[in-house]
Amino acid sequence: MTETELKYQQYHTAFKLRQYFYKKEADPLFLKYQREEIEKQVWLDKIAEIKTKHPYPNGFSDQDKIDANNHFEEQGIGRLA
């Protein structure tokens, strides 16, 4: 596996973990925020926590994300976003 492919795999893993935890932990807080049951900052803090726990590879740019998605599509995995 090349260094580029390794970064793509790390990005894919972080993306999927973030997606899972956003749905499981952040989305319910967003609904509570909309119903004025919690402060907005509680929801935003959860998003920041998820991003910190599941970071994208160091130096991974927006163009790298596009390139990774194109790579996944070419491999038959499909686009992430």
C-alpha positions in Angstrom: 0.0 0.0 0.0 1.4 3.4 -0.9 1.6 6.3 1.5 -1.2 8.0 -0.5 -3.4 4.9 -0.2 -2.7 4.7 3.5 -3.8 8.4 4.0 -6.9 7.7 1.9 -7.7 4.7 4.2 -7.1 6.7 7.3 -9.5 9.4 5.9 -12.1 6.8 5.1 -11.9 5.3 8.6 -12.2 8.7 10.3 -15.0 9.8 8.0 -17.0 6.7 8.8 -16.4 6.9 12.5 -17.4 10.6 12.5 -20.5 9.8 10.5 -21.5 7.1 13.1 -20.9 9.2 16.1 -22.6 12.3 14.7 -25.7 10.2 14.2 -25.4 8.5 17.6 -24.3 11.3 19.8 -24.5 14.8 18.1 -27.8 14.5 16.2 -29.8 13.8 19.3 -28.3 16.8 21.0 -29.1 18.9 18.0 -32.8 17.9 18.4 -32.6 18.8 22.1 -31.1 22.2 21.1 -33.9 22.8 18.6 -36.5 22.1 21.4 -34.6 24.5 23.6 -33.8 21.7 26.1 -30.0 22.4 26.0 -27.7 25.2 25.1 -26.3 25.3 21.5 -22.8 25.0 22.9 -23.5 21.5 24.3 -24.2 20.3 20.8 -21.2 22.2 19.3 -18.9 20.8 22.0 -20.0 17.2 21.1 -19.2 17.9 17.4 -15.7 19.2 18.4 -15.2 16.2 20.7 -16.0 13.8 17.8 -13.7 15.6 15.4 -10.9 15.5 18.0 -11.4 11.8 18.7 -11.5 10.9 15.0 -9.2 13.3 13.2 -8.4 13.2 9.5 -4.8 12.5 8.6 -2.4 15.4 9.3 -2.1 17.8 6.3 -5.2 16.3 4.6 -6.5 19.1 2.4 -9.9 19.7 0.8 -8.2 18.6 -2.5 -7.0 15.4 -0.8 -10.6 14.7 0.3 -11.8 15.1 -3.3 -8.9 12.9 -4.6 -9.7 10.2 -1.9 -13.4 10.2 -2.9 -12.4 9.8 -6.6 -10.1 6.9 -5.6 -12.9 5.2 -3.6 -15.3 5.6 -6.5 -12.8 4.1 -8.9 -12.3 1.2 -6.5 -16.0 0.6 -6.4 -16.4 1.7 -2.8 -18.4 4.7 -3.7 -18.1 8.4 -2.6 -18.1 9.2 1.0 -20.0 12.5 0.8 
